């Protein structure tokens, strides 16, 4: 595991959302976005004047987050250089490099973030999202300890689907569940309390070191924790703009769909 490099001291940032840190997973090669990602990490692709990563970090900073952990892999030095040059000493950032990014999935990147996330209050985000910053505000304002954002639309096989019980609790979160049973898609932004992350990393320890499930999605750990009584409150953000960019078509469509006030 590669230790993080501090851009600045988090003690400089007393105040808003103190103690909450954002964990951004940005290790993947994004092969489905080639040729756009042949020489550029997915999170550094631009929509308008800003990159996806910049838009996400700006949204977090706008909502009081000053502590960041970014797990990199593919073309990691480009990401590190961009963040240092763009944000200088205005935030605190730790970089963790996933050297196995070509053969592992996002669950392994989350596992590598353990020194920065275990037992801490965190926001977990995928780095390939394009979304309205108001989503972050809603997540932080929610009264529940653990919050998972959800968007409702027609579902297929690819989406990370969320099935809910009549009381609103999550009963399943996976790509393989029946789309007809799902309430919607997990957006890829979660808030987790220190108690939840402590339980999460206990589960990940088993999954990584005993079962060697490094090539799974991190939602599998969420699913396993549901059976142990640890779950999320669902926050529906369908009314706010968001999209995930998996293909070149997605990327081109996003440029057309993004509201003018966000462009």
Beta strands, then each sheet from edge to edge (+ up, - down):
strand 1: 21-26
strand 2: 46-47
strand 3: 50-51
strand 4: 67-72
strand 5: 92-97
strand 6: 122-126
strand 7: 129-131
strand 8: 147-151
strand 9: 161-164
strand 10: 170-174
strand 11: 184-192
strand 12: 233-236
strand 13: 242-244
sheet 1: 5+ 4+ 1+ 6+ 11- 8+ 12+
sheet 2: 5+ 4+ 1+ 6+ 11- 9+ 10-
sheet 3: 2+ 3-
sheet 4: 7+ 13-
end
